[in-house]
Amino acid sequence: LKAGGPSERASGRRPTEASLWGGGTAAAPCAAMNEYEYIYMKKRKDFGRYCNFDDVEPKILGQVDLDLTRGDMYVEQTVLNLTLDNIPQQSDHSVNTARVQTRSRAMIHIEGGWPKEVDYQEAQETLKWRKRLEKDPSFVTTVKQLTKNTIPCLEMNCTIDLFEHYFHQQEPEHLPESLSMKTIALFKDPADEKRSVTKIGWHPEGPTKVVGSYSNLRFQRMTDEMPMASFIWDINERNVPLTELRTTSPLISCQYNHKNPDTLLGGCYNGLLNFYDLRKGPTPVSKSAVEVSHYDPVYDVVWLQSKTGTECASVSSDGRLLFWDVRNMTEFTDECVLTDGGKDEPKTLGGVSLEWMQEAGPTKYLVGTEHGIILSCTRRPKKPVEIGSWFGSEDRGGYGRHFGPVYGLKRNPFHPKFFLSVGDWCGKMWMEELKGPMLQTPYYPAFLSAAAWSPTRAGVFFLCRHDGRLDTWDYFYRMNEVSLSQKISDCSLTSLSMQAGGSLLAVGDSEGVITLMQLCDGLVQPGPNEKNLIGQMFDRETKREKNLEAIKKLSNANKKDDGQGREPVAIDPTEYQAREKSFFADVGMTGDDLGTTMGGGEDELRLEIDFGLGDQTQRSLQRAGAAPTLRCAVGGMPILQSAEKSLVAAAGAVARDAHEPPARPPLTSRAARVRA
């Protein structure tokens, strides 16, 4: 845009006009092209207005002649793919808002509202000023006006106590509500290859961190490129793991030390145990020696209560329960071989789950095996570890074992004598004094993989299913069906861990995702007297099972006695026939063979029984097609079988229409003997 140029001044144009240059100078590679110019005239006052475009005829402003030599400068493009569409380009982005930075600041409150000449820190000056103000006549008038607005408010407070506590210190009864849980976070495995979350452990000092063990337990499905590390996640930071736990073999189980949260114990796929100290880095501080470690994957580890806080236990599918002190990992402190209790050739049972609780007894350990049997082990000082009970083993007097490995084994935190197990398609409740299950859930269409009790409610427990659903059972309100079934993932759920506060639940699946669930208040807050009522229910079921076991033992003992005292009975044919003839003579029957011949033929016996019925009943029998005197032919048929069928037919008619009392005893002595 050119305004007031030299050429315009030379031609006598006004300075308010301007010229717009169209075209320009284009330098060609070989020769200069023609220069074209188009001058557009516009007044200065018209600048800034919107352009109005009109349809005009086409006009040739320039022309370039054909030059065939210029084609040598270019290369012919043989393939040209061009895609045109009018779909707007969109992308999906998700971001997390930045954390709110909180700080603690101090604030000083100074009394204000005093005149400048009054020092509010001097009590005498403020007292003099108050007395002088009270003597002012306008002060009394102002106070009276203010009290007019205050009196109605005070009267309302006297009418209704605004600070009254309704139903103070009263326990509310149960109000039906819809139970629910919601997903608040997802922690995805950063590895490219999919791995299962085999175990989850919570930080003991609060719901701030969670450790996840990642591995692939499918036989020969572990590739060489699969990453070995497991991760510690921060609840508030969901995109990147907080810490990486490095290992030479994938971790199957990993748990925090409750006495020292900076240390962790992990069981590896190759049977070794790794001891981590997060203050020294992500690598193991010490490892168990290969010659004393497990031969199979370490499926579960627990920290034990001790003065030093360094004792732990591990179980593996090699059939051994080992006890360790992390200060010396070159050897185990104690060992228990898991067997079926056979005397001659005991069979080894592989362990897949381990449960220990201080409240149940510091020397008691529960081990779930691959054969569906639960073992109770006892460890006493200076004595070898013994197996005291085989729950569910038919060879040891038990019953009701699982049809698959016992993957989940948890004691009730309020009643430690009772424990829950999952191993096939159902969950079972056990008691230490019983050899069989006390309670059992219905069979599910999918396999169960993990279980957990609620730490705040005595009757609530959770079950993980392989179809991606999490079932919640609440025995305090109902025992016949599931209280809540929540869809967690499209793949199978593999692990479950409950936070000590009772409101957060971590669930792991087969694709390496840990889902953090927030429970509603109905699943967290205990009901009125729930602990005692659940304990009474458990005791009632225990007594019932004990009574059934006593009855079963008594019946088995009677059968043994009968079998031992019974001798073969010899039948005298002569005496048998004499008694048979006397019996048929008593009932008034006649005949040569008296029904003893089974071949049939022309012989026919008849049995006549007079029921002694009234007239009305006899008429009812006649209408029903029966006579008051029964005659049944027994040629070729045992006499009592024929009589029984006839009596049943007559009794149906009598029961329908007989209302008249009999005139004489209902059955004669002969008929009574036949009936007997």
C-alpha positions as CSV (number, residue, x, y, z in Angstrom):
1,L,0.0,0.0,0.0
2,K,1.5,3.2,-1.1
3,A,0.2,6.6,-0.1
4,G,1.4,10.0,-1.4
5,G,4.3,8.6,-3.4
6,P,6.5,10.7,-5.7
7,S,4.7,9.6,-8.8
8,E,1.4,10.8,-7.3
9,R,2.8,14.2,-6.4
10,A,4.2,14.5,-9.9
11,S,0.8,13.8,-11.5
12,G,-0.9,16.4,-9.2
13,R,-2.9,13.9,-7.1
14,R,-4.2,14.9,-3.7
15,P,-2.3,13.5,-0.6
16,T,-5.6,12.0,0.6
17,E,-5.5,9.4,-2.1
18,A,-3.6,6.1,-2.1
19,S,-2.5,3.5,-4.6
20,L,-2.5,-0.2,-4.1
21,W,0.1,-2.1,-6.0
22,G,-1.1,-5.4,-7.5
23,G,1.4,-7.8,-8.9
24,G,5.1,-7.4,-8.4
25,T,8.4,-8.4,-9.6
26,A,9.2,-12.2,-9.8
27,A,12.8,-13.2,-10.6
28,A,12.8,-16.4,-12.7
29,P,15.7,-18.8,-12.4
30,C,16.7,-18.3,-16.0
31,A,15.1,-15.1,-17.2
32,A,13.1,-12.2,-15.7
33,M,9.3,-12.4,-16.1
34,N,7.1,-9.5,-17.2
35,E,6.1,-7.0,-14.5
36,Y,2.5,-6.2,-14.1
37,E,1.0,-3.3,-12.2
38,Y,-2.6,-2.5,-11.1
39,I,-3.4,0.7,-9.3
40,Y,-6.3,0.8,-7.0
41,M,-7.6,4.3,-6.0
42,K,-9.2,4.9,-2.6
43,K,-9.8,7.9,-0.4
44,R,-8.2,8.2,3.0
45,K,-11.5,8.4,4.8
46,D,-12.6,5.1,3.3
47,F,-9.7,3.2,4.9
48,G,-10.9,0.7,7.6
49,R,-14.3,0.0,6.1
50,Y,-15.4,-3.5,5.2
51,C,-15.0,-4.5,1.6
52,N,-18.0,-5.0,-0.5
53,F,-17.3,-7.6,-3.2
54,D,-19.4,-7.8,-6.4
55,D,-19.4,-10.3,-9.3
56,V,-17.4,-8.9,-12.3
57,E,-16.3,-10.3,-15.6
58,P,-12.9,-12.2,-15.6
59,K,-10.0,-10.1,-16.7
60,I,-6.6,-11.3,-17.9
61,L,-3.9,-9.5,-16.0
62,G,-0.9,-11.4,-17.4
63,Q,0.1,-14.4,-19.6
64,V,3.1,-16.7,-19.5
65,D,4.0,-18.2,-22.8
66,L,4.7,-21.9,-23.3
67,D,8.3,-22.9,-22.9
68,L,9.1,-26.6,-23.3
69,T,12.7,-26.3,-22.2
70,R,11.6,-25.5,-18.6
71,G,10.2,-29.0,-18.2
72,D,13.8,-30.3,-17.8
73,M,14.0,-28.6,-14.5
74,Y,11.4,-30.9,-12.9
75,V,11.0,-34.6,-12.3
76,E,7.7,-36.3,-13.2
77,Q,5.9,-37.6,-10.1
78,T,4.4,-40.9,-11.1
79,V,2.5,-41.8,-7.9
80,L,0.4,-39.2,-6.2
81,N,-1.9,-40.1,-3.2
82,L,-4.1,-37.3,-2.1
83,T,-6.8,-37.7,0.6
84,L,-9.4,-34.9,1.1
85,D,-12.0,-34.7,3.7
86,N,-13.8,-32.1,5.7
87,I,-13.7,-33.9,9.1
88,P,-12.2,-31.7,11.8
89,Q,-9.0,-32.9,13.4
90,Q,-9.5,-33.6,17.0
91,S,-7.5,-35.2,19.8
92,D,-8.2,-36.5,23.2
93,H,-6.1,-35.2,26.1
94,S,-6.3,-35.8,29.8
95,V,-4.4,-33.8,32.4
96,N,-4.3,-33.8,36.1
97,T,-4.7,-30.6,37.9
98,A,-1.7,-29.3,39.8
99,R,-1.6,-30.0,43.5
100,V,-2.7,-27.2,45.8
101,Q,0.3,-26.0,47.8
102,T,-0.7,-25.4,51.4
103,R,1.3,-23.4,53.9
104,S,0.9,-22.5,57.6
105,R,0.9,-18.7,58.3
106,A,0.6,-16.8,61.5
107,M,-1.9,-14.0,62.1
108,I,-2.1,-11.4,64.9
109,H,-5.5,-10.1,65.9
110,I,-5.4,-6.6,67.4
111,E,-8.3,-5.0,69.2
112,G,-9.6,-2.1,67.1
113,G,-12.4,0.5,67.2
114,W,-10.8,2.7,69.8
115,P,-10.1,6.4,69.3
116,K,-6.6,7.5,68.5
117,E,-6.1,9.2,71.8
118,V,-7.0,6.0,73.7
119,D,-4.3,3.4,74.2
120,Y,-6.2,0.1,74.1
121,Q,-3.4,-1.7,75.9
122,E,-3.9,0.4,79.0
123,A,-6.8,-0.9,81.0
124,Q,-7.3,2.4,83.0
125,E,-7.6,4.5,79.9
126,T,-10.2,2.2,78.3
127,L,-12.2,2.1,81.5
128,K,-12.3,5.9,81.8
129,W,-13.4,6.1,78.1
130,R,-16.2,3.6,78.7
131,K,-17.5,5.4,81.8
132,R,-17.5,8.7,79.9
133,L,-19.4,7.1,77.0
134,E,-22.1,5.6,79.4
135,K,-22.8,9.0,80.8
136,D,-23.6,10.4,77.4
137,P,-27.4,10.8,76.9
138,S,-27.2,9.6,73.3
139,F,-25.7,6.3,74.4
140,V,-28.9,5.2,76.3
141,T,-31.1,6.1,73.3
142,T,-28.9,4.2,70.9
143,V,-28.9,1.1,73.1
144,K,-32.7,1.1,73.4
145,Q,-33.1,1.3,69.6
146,L,-30.7,-1.7,69.2
147,T,-32.6,-3.8,71.7
148,K,-35.8,-3.6,69.7
149,N,-34.1,-5.7,66.9
150,T,-32.4,-8.0,69.4
151,I,-35.4,-8.9,71.5
152,P,-37.3,-10.9,68.7
153,C,-34.1,-12.9,68.1
154,L,-33.8,-13.8,71.8
155,E,-37.4,-14.8,72.0
156,M,-37.0,-17.1,69.0
157,N,-34.0,-18.7,70.8
158,C,-36.2,-19.3,73.8
159,T,-38.9,-20.9,71.7
160,I,-36.5,-23.3,69.9
161,D,-33.2,-24.4,71.2
162,L,-30.9,-24.0,68.3
163,F,-28.0,-25.9,70.0
164,E,-30.0,-28.9,71.1
165,H,-28.5,-32.3,70.1
166,Y,-31.3,-34.5,68.9
167,F,-31.1,-38.2,69.7
168,H,-27.9,-37.5,71.6
169,Q,-25.9,-40.7,72.6
170,Q,-28.5,-42.9,71.0
171,E,-27.5,-45.7,68.7
172,P,-29.5,-45.5,65.4
173,E,-31.3,-48.5,64.1
174,H,-30.5,-49.9,60.7
175,L,-32.0,-47.9,57.9
176,P,-32.0,-49.6,54.5
177,E,-29.7,-47.9,52.1
178,S,-28.2,-48.6,48.7
179,L,-24.6,-49.8,49.1
180,S,-22.0,-48.5,46.6
181,M,-18.4,-48.1,45.9
182,K,-16.6,-45.8,43.4
183,T,-13.3,-45.8,41.5
184,I,-11.1,-43.0,42.6
185,A,-7.8,-43.9,40.9
186,L,-6.1,-46.3,38.4
187,F,-2.5,-47.3,38.6
188,K,-1.3,-48.8,35.4
189,D,1.8,-50.9,34.9
190,P,4.2,-48.8,32.8
191,A,5.7,-51.9,31.2
192,D,4.8,-52.7,27.6
193,E,4.2,-56.4,28.2
194,K,1.1,-57.2,30.2
195,R,1.8,-58.6,33.7
196,S,-0.6,-59.6,36.5
197,V,-0.7,-57.9,39.9
198,T,0.0,-60.9,42.1
199,K,0.1,-59.1,45.5
200,I,-0.8,-55.7,46.9
201,G,0.5,-54.2,50.2
202,W,-0.5,-51.0,52.0
203,H,1.8,-48.6,53.8
204,P,1.3,-49.2,57.5
205,E,1.3,-45.5,58.4
206,G,-1.8,-44.5,56.5
207,P,-3.5,-44.6,53.0
208,T,-0.6,-42.8,51.3
209,K,1.4,-45.5,49.5
210,V,0.7,-48.9,48.0
211,V,3.2,-51.5,46.7
212,G,2.3,-53.8,43.8
213,S,4.0,-57.0,42.8
214,Y,4.0,-57.7,39.1
215,S,4.6,-61.1,37.5
216,N,3.3,-63.5,34.9
217,L,2.5,-66.9,36.6
218,R,1.3,-68.6,33.4
219,F,3.5,-71.6,32.7
220,Q,6.3,-70.8,30.2
221,R,4.6,-67.5,29.2
222,M,7.3,-65.3,30.6
223,T,9.5,-63.8,27.8
224,D,13.1,-62.7,28.1
225,E,12.0,-59.1,27.4
226,M,9.5,-58.9,30.2
227,P,10.5,-56.3,32.8
228,M,11.3,-57.6,36.3
229,A,10.7,-54.5,38.4
230,S,7.7,-53.9,40.7
231,F,6.5,-50.5,41.8
232,I,5.4,-48.4,44.8
233,W,2.7,-45.9,44.0
234,D,1.7,-42.7,45.7
235,I,-2.1,-42.4,46.1
236,N,-2.0,-38.7,45.1
237,E,0.3,-39.2,42.1
238,R,-1.2,-41.7,39.6
239,N,0.8,-41.2,36.4
240,V,4.3,-42.1,37.5
241,P,5.3,-44.7,40.1
242,L,6.9,-43.3,43.3
243,T,9.6,-45.9,43.6
244,E,10.9,-48.9,41.5
245,L,11.8,-52.1,43.2
246,R,14.5,-53.7,41.1
247,T,15.1,-57.5,41.1
248,T,16.6,-60.2,39.0
249,S,13.4,-62.3,39.1
250,P,9.8,-61.0,39.2
251,L,8.3,-60.4,42.6
252,I,5.3,-62.7,43.4
253,S,4.6,-61.1,46.8
254,C,5.9,-58.0,48.6
255,Q,4.9,-56.5,52.0
256,Y,5.8,-53.5,54.1
257,N,7.4,-54.0,57.6
258,H,4.8,-52.7,60.1
259,K,7.4,-51.8,62.6
260,N,9.8,-50.1,60.1
261,P,7.9,-48.8,57.0
262,D,11.1,-48.1,55.2
263,T,11.9,-51.8,54.7
264,L,10.1,-54.4,52.6
265,L,10.3,-58.1,52.0
266,G,9.6,-59.6,48.6
267,G,9.3,-63.2,47.4
268,C,10.6,-63.9,43.9
269,Y,9.6,-66.3,41.1
270,N,12.9,-68.2,41.4
271,G,12.4,-68.9,45.1
272,L,14.7,-66.2,46.6
273,L,13.7,-63.6,49.1
274,N,14.7,-59.9,48.7
275,F,15.1,-57.5,51.5
276,Y,14.7,-53.8,50.5
277,D,15.6,-50.7,52.5
278,L,14.2,-47.7,50.7
279,R,16.7,-45.4,52.5
280,K,19.5,-47.1,50.6
281,G,17.9,-47.3,47.2
282,P,15.6,-49.4,45.0
283,T,17.9,-52.4,44.9
284,P,17.8,-55.2,47.5
285,V,20.0,-54.8,50.5
286,S,20.3,-58.5,51.0
287,K,19.0,-61.7,49.4
288,S,18.5,-65.2,50.7
289,A,21.1,-67.8,49.8
290,V,20.2,-70.0,46.8
291,E,21.0,-73.3,48.6
292,V,18.6,-72.6,51.5
293,S,15.9,-70.8,49.6
294,H,12.7,-72.2,48.1
295,Y,12.7,-74.2,45.0
296,D,9.5,-72.8,43.6
297,P,7.9,-69.3,43.5
298,V,7.4,-67.7,46.9
299,Y,3.6,-67.2,46.8
300,D,3.2,-65.3,50.1
301,V,5.3,-63.6,52.8
302,V,4.4,-62.1,56.2
303,W,6.2,-60.1,58.8
304,L,6.1,-61.5,62.4
305,Q,5.8,-59.6,65.6
306,S,9.2,-59.5,67.4
307,K,11.3,-57.1,69.5
308,T,13.7,-56.4,66.7
309,G,11.0,-56.3,63.9
310,T,13.2,-58.4,61.6
311,E,11.5,-61.8,61.7
312,C,9.4,-63.0,58.8
313,A,7.9,-66.2,57.2
314,S,7.5,-67.4,53.6
315,V,5.6,-70.2,51.9
316,S,6.1,-71.7,48.5
317,S,4.7,-74.4,46.3
318,D,7.7,-76.6,47.0
319,G,5.9,-77.7,50.2
320,R,8.0,-75.7,52.8
321,L,7.2,-73.0,55.3
322,L,10.4,-71.2,56.2
323,F,11.1,-68.7,58.9
324,W,13.8,-66.0,58.5
325,D,15.6,-63.2,60.2
326,V,16.5,-60.5,57.7
327,R,19.6,-59.6,59.6
328,N,21.1,-62.9,58.4
329,M,19.6,-64.2,55.1
330,T,22.2,-66.9,54.5
331,E,20.1,-69.4,56.5
332,F,16.5,-69.8,57.7
333,T,15.8,-70.0,61.4
334,D,13.1,-72.7,61.2
335,E,11.4,-75.0,58.7
336,C,8.2,-76.8,58.4
337,V,7.5,-79.4,55.6
338,L,3.9,-79.3,54.6
339,T,2.6,-82.9,54.4
340,D,-0.8,-84.6,54.4
341,G,-0.1,-86.3,57.7
342,G,0.4,-89.9,56.3
343,K,2.4,-92.2,58.6
344,D,4.0,-94.5,56.0
345,E,4.7,-92.2,53.0
346,P,3.5,-88.7,53.7
347,K,2.8,-86.6,50.6
348,T,4.1,-83.1,50.3
349,L,1.5,-80.3,49.8
350,G,2.5,-77.1,48.0
351,G,1.6,-73.9,49.8
352,V,0.1,-70.9,48.0
353,S,-1.2,-68.7,50.8
354,L,-0.2,-67.8,54.4
355,E,-2.0,-66.2,57.2
356,W,-0.7,-65.0,60.6
357,M,-2.3,-62.7,63.1
358,Q,-1.0,-61.7,66.5
359,E,-4.5,-61.7,68.1
360,A,-5.1,-65.4,67.1
361,G,-1.9,-66.5,68.7
362,P,1.8,-65.7,67.9
363,T,2.6,-69.4,67.4
364,K,-0.3,-70.2,65.0
365,Y,0.0,-70.2,61.2
366,L,-2.5,-71.1,58.5
367,V,-1.3,-72.3,55.2
368,G,-3.5,-72.8,52.1
369,T,-2.3,-75.6,49.8
370,E,-2.6,-76.5,46.2
371,H,-4.7,-79.5,47.0
372,G,-7.5,-77.4,48.6
373,I,-6.6,-78.4,52.2
374,I,-5.8,-75.8,54.9
375,L,-3.0,-76.6,57.4
376,S,-2.7,-75.2,60.9
377,C,0.9,-75.1,62.0
378,T,2.3,-74.4,65.5
379,R,5.7,-73.0,66.2
380,R,6.9,-73.2,69.8
381,P,10.3,-72.1,71.2
382,K,13.1,-74.7,71.0
383,K,10.7,-77.2,69.3
384,P,10.2,-78.1,65.7
385,V,7.2,-76.7,63.9
386,E,4.3,-79.1,64.0
387,I,1.1,-79.4,61.8
388,G,-1.8,-79.7,64.2
389,S,-4.9,-79.7,61.9
390,W,-5.7,-80.6,58.3
391,F,-8.9,-78.7,57.5
392,G,-11.0,-80.4,54.8
393,S,-8.8,-83.5,54.6
394,E,-11.0,-86.7,54.4
395,D,-8.0,-88.8,55.4
396,R,-7.7,-86.9,58.7
397,G,-11.4,-86.9,59.5
398,G,-12.2,-83.6,57.8
399,Y,-14.6,-82.7,55.0
400,G,-15.5,-79.9,52.6
401,R,-12.1,-79.2,51.1
402,H,-11.7,-76.9,48.1
403,F,-11.5,-78.3,44.6
404,G,-8.6,-76.1,43.7
405,P,-5.6,-74.2,45.3
406,V,-6.5,-72.1,48.3
407,Y,-5.4,-68.7,46.9
408,G,-7.0,-66.6,49.7
409,L,-6.9,-67.2,53.5
410,K,-7.9,-64.4,55.9
411,R,-8.8,-64.4,59.6
412,N,-11.7,-62.3,60.9
413,P,-10.1,-59.3,62.7
414,F,-12.8,-59.2,65.4
415,H,-13.1,-63.0,65.9
416,P,-9.7,-64.5,65.0
417,K,-10.8,-68.1,65.6
418,F,-12.9,-67.9,62.4
419,F,-11.2,-67.6,59.0
420,L,-12.3,-67.3,55.4
421,S,-10.8,-69.2,52.4
422,V,-11.3,-69.1,48.7
423,G,-10.0,-71.8,46.4
424,D,-12.4,-72.8,43.7
425,W,-15.9,-71.3,42.8
426,C,-17.0,-70.5,46.4
427,G,-15.8,-69.0,49.7
428,K,-15.9,-71.0,52.9
429,M,-15.9,-70.1,56.6
430,W,-14.0,-72.2,59.0
431,M,-13.5,-72.5,62.7
432,E,-10.3,-73.8,64.4
433,E,-12.2,-76.5,66.4
434,L,-14.0,-77.9,63.3
435,K,-12.5,-80.1,60.6
436,G,-15.0,-78.9,58.0
437,P,-16.5,-75.6,56.8
438,M,-19.0,-73.9,59.0
439,L,-20.5,-71.6,56.3
440,Q,-20.2,-71.6,52.5
441,T,-21.2,-69.2,49.8
442,P,-23.1,-70.4,46.7
443,Y,-21.0,-71.6,43.7
444,Y,-20.1,-68.7,41.3
445,P,-19.9,-69.0,37.5
446,A,-16.3,-67.8,37.7
447,F,-13.3,-68.8,39.7
448,L,-12.5,-66.9,42.9
449,S,-9.0,-65.5,43.3
450,A,-8.7,-63.4,46.5
451,A,-10.6,-62.5,49.7
452,A,-10.4,-59.8,52.4
453,W,-12.3,-58.9,55.6
454,S,-13.4,-55.4,56.5
455,P,-11.2,-54.0,59.3
456,T,-14.1,-51.9,60.7
457,R,-17.1,-54.2,60.3
458,A,-17.1,-57.8,61.7
459,G,-19.6,-59.2,59.2
460,V,-18.4,-57.8,55.9
461,F,-15.9,-59.5,53.5
462,F,-15.0,-59.1,49.8
463,L,-14.4,-61.7,47.1
464,C,-12.6,-61.3,43.8
465,R,-13.8,-63.1,40.7
466,H,-12.1,-64.0,37.5
467,D,-14.9,-62.4,35.4
468,G,-13.9,-58.9,36.7
469,R,-16.5,-58.5,39.5
470,L,-16.0,-57.7,43.2
471,D,-18.6,-59.2,45.5
472,T,-19.4,-57.8,48.9
473,W,-21.0,-60.0,51.6
474,D,-22.6,-58.5,54.6
475,Y,-23.6,-61.2,57.2
476,F,-24.9,-58.5,59.6
477,Y,-28.0,-57.9,57.4
478,R,-28.4,-61.0,55.2
479,M,-26.5,-64.2,54.7
480,N,-28.4,-65.7,51.7
481,E,-27.2,-63.4,48.9
482,V,-24.6,-60.9,47.9
483,S,-25.1,-57.4,49.3
484,L,-23.2,-55.6,46.4
485,S,-21.6,-56.8,43.2
486,Q,-19.4,-54.3,41.4
487,K,-17.8,-54.5,38.0
488,I,-14.2,-53.6,38.4
489,S,-12.4,-54.6,35.2
490,D,-13.0,-56.4,31.9
491,C,-10.2,-58.9,32.7
492,S,-9.9,-61.3,35.6
493,L,-9.1,-59.9,39.1
494,T,-6.0,-61.5,40.7
495,S,-5.3,-59.7,44.1
496,L,-7.1,-57.8,46.8
497,S,-5.9,-55.7,49.8
498,M,-7.9,-53.7,52.3
499,Q,-6.6,-50.5,53.9
500,A,-6.5,-50.5,57.7
501,G,-8.9,-47.5,57.8
502,G,-11.6,-49.6,56.1
503,S,-12.6,-47.1,53.5
504,L,-10.1,-47.8,50.7
505,L,-9.8,-51.1,48.8
506,A,-7.1,-51.9,46.2
507,V,-7.9,-54.5,43.5
508,G,-5.3,-55.8,41.0
509,D,-6.1,-57.5,37.7
510,S,-4.4,-59.6,35.1
511,E,-3.4,-56.7,32.9
512,G,-1.3,-54.9,35.6
513,V,-3.9,-52.3,36.7
514,I,-4.4,-51.5,40.4
515,T,-7.9,-50.0,40.9
516,L,-8.4,-48.0,44.0
517,M,-12.0,-48.1,45.3
518,Q,-13.7,-45.8,47.8
519,L,-16.4,-47.6,49.9
520,C,-19.6,-45.9,51.0
521,D,-20.3,-45.2,54.7
522,G,-22.6,-48.2,54.9
523,L,-19.7,-50.5,54.3
524,V,-17.4,-48.7,56.7
525,Q,-19.4,-47.6,59.7
526,P,-20.3,-50.6,62.0
527,G,-23.9,-51.3,62.9
528,P,-25.2,-51.2,66.5
529,N,-23.7,-54.0,68.5
530,E,-22.5,-55.7,65.2
531,K,-19.4,-57.3,66.7
532,N,-21.4,-59.2,69.4
533,L,-24.2,-60.2,67.1
534,I,-21.7,-61.6,64.5
535,G,-19.9,-63.4,67.3
536,Q,-23.2,-65.0,68.5
537,M,-24.0,-66.0,64.9
538,F,-20.6,-67.7,64.6
539,D,-21.0,-69.5,67.9
540,R,-24.5,-70.7,66.9
541,E,-23.2,-72.2,63.7
542,T,-20.3,-73.7,65.5
543,K,-22.6,-75.5,68.0
544,R,-24.7,-76.7,65.1
545,E,-21.7,-78.2,63.3
546,K,-20.5,-79.8,66.6
547,N,-23.9,-81.4,67.1
548,L,-24.0,-82.8,63.6
549,E,-20.5,-84.2,64.0
550,A,-21.5,-85.9,67.3
551,I,-24.6,-87.4,65.7
552,K,-22.5,-88.7,62.8
553,K,-20.0,-90.3,65.1
554,L,-22.7,-91.9,67.2
555,S,-24.4,-93.4,64.1
556,N,-21.0,-94.7,62.8
557,A,-20.3,-96.3,66.2
558,N,-23.7,-98.0,66.2
559,K,-23.1,-99.4,62.7
560,K,-19.8,-100.8,63.8
561,D,-21.4,-102.4,66.9
562,D,-24.2,-103.9,64.8
563,G,-21.8,-105.2,62.3
564,Q,-19.5,-106.8,64.9
565,G,-22.3,-108.4,67.1
566,R,-24.5,-109.7,64.2
567,E,-24.2,-113.4,63.4
568,P,-25.6,-115.2,60.3
569,V,-29.1,-116.5,61.0
570,A,-30.0,-120.0,60.0
571,I,-33.7,-120.5,59.0
572,D,-35.4,-123.8,59.8
573,P,-37.8,-124.5,56.9
574,T,-40.1,-126.6,59.0
575,E,-40.6,-124.0,61.7
576,Y,-40.9,-121.3,59.0
577,Q,-43.8,-123.1,57.3
578,A,-45.5,-123.8,60.6
579,R,-45.5,-120.1,61.7
580,E,-46.7,-119.1,58.2
581,K,-49.7,-121.5,58.4
582,S,-50.6,-120.3,61.9
583,F,-50.5,-116.7,60.7
584,F,-52.8,-117.3,57.8
585,A,-55.1,-119.3,60.0
586,D,-55.4,-116.3,62.4
587,V,-56.4,-114.0,59.6
588,G,-59.0,-116.5,58.3
589,M,-57.4,-117.5,55.0
590,T,-57.8,-120.9,53.4
591,G,-55.9,-122.7,50.8
592,D,-53.5,-125.5,50.2
593,D,-50.2,-123.6,49.7
594,L,-51.3,-120.4,51.6
595,G,-49.6,-118.1,49.2
596,T,-46.2,-119.6,49.5
597,T,-46.0,-120.6,45.8
598,M,-44.5,-117.8,43.7
599,G,-45.1,-119.3,40.3
600,G,-48.8,-118.3,40.0
601,G,-51.3,-120.7,38.3
602,E,-54.9,-121.6,39.0
603,D,-54.5,-121.2,42.8
604,E,-56.0,-118.0,44.1
605,L,-56.0,-116.6,47.6
606,R,-58.4,-114.0,48.9
607,L,-58.0,-111.7,51.8
608,E,-61.2,-110.2,53.4
609,I,-60.8,-107.4,55.9
610,D,-63.8,-105.9,57.6
611,F,-63.1,-102.2,58.4
612,G,-66.2,-101.8,60.6
613,L,-67.2,-98.5,58.9
614,G,-70.5,-96.6,59.3
615,D,-73.3,-96.4,56.8
616,Q,-72.2,-93.0,55.4
617,T,-68.6,-94.1,55.0
618,Q,-69.7,-97.3,53.3
619,R,-71.7,-95.3,50.8
620,S,-68.7,-93.1,50.1
621,L,-66.5,-96.1,49.5
622,Q,-69.1,-97.5,47.1
623,R,-69.2,-94.2,45.1
624,A,-65.3,-94.3,45.0
625,G,-65.4,-97.8,43.5
626,A,-64.3,-99.6,46.7
627,A,-66.1,-102.0,49.0
628,P,-66.0,-101.9,52.8
629,T,-64.7,-105.5,52.7
630,L,-61.5,-105.7,50.7
631,R,-60.9,-108.8,48.5
632,C,-57.6,-108.9,46.8
633,A,-56.4,-111.8,44.7
634,V,-52.8,-112.8,45.4
635,G,-52.1,-115.5,43.0
636,G,-48.4,-115.4,42.3
637,M,-48.0,-112.2,44.4
638,P,-46.8,-111.8,48.0
639,I,-49.8,-111.4,50.2
640,L,-48.7,-108.4,52.2
641,Q,-47.7,-106.4,49.1
642,S,-51.2,-106.9,47.6
643,A,-52.9,-106.0,50.9
644,E,-50.8,-102.9,51.2
645,K,-51.9,-101.6,47.8
646,S,-55.6,-102.3,48.6
647,L,-55.4,-100.6,52.0
648,V,-53.8,-97.4,50.4
649,A,-56.6,-97.2,47.8
650,A,-59.3,-97.5,50.5
651,A,-57.6,-95.1,52.8
652,G,-57.7,-92.3,50.2
653,A,-61.5,-92.7,49.8
654,V,-62.0,-92.8,53.5
655,A,-60.0,-89.6,54.1
656,R,-62.0,-87.7,51.5
657,D,-65.5,-88.5,52.4
658,A,-65.6,-90.2,55.8
659,H,-67.3,-87.8,58.3
660,E,-69.5,-90.2,60.3
661,P,-67.9,-91.8,63.3
662,P,-67.7,-95.6,63.3
663,A,-70.4,-97.5,65.1
664,R,-67.8,-100.0,66.5
665,P,-64.0,-100.1,66.8
666,P,-62.5,-99.1,63.5
667,L,-60.4,-102.2,63.0
668,T,-61.0,-105.7,64.2
669,S,-58.3,-107.6,65.9
670,R,-57.6,-109.7,62.8
671,A,-57.4,-106.6,60.6
672,A,-55.1,-104.9,63.1
673,R,-52.8,-107.9,63.0
674,V,-52.8,-107.8,59.2
675,R,-52.0,-104.1,59.3
676,A,-49.1,-104.7,61.7
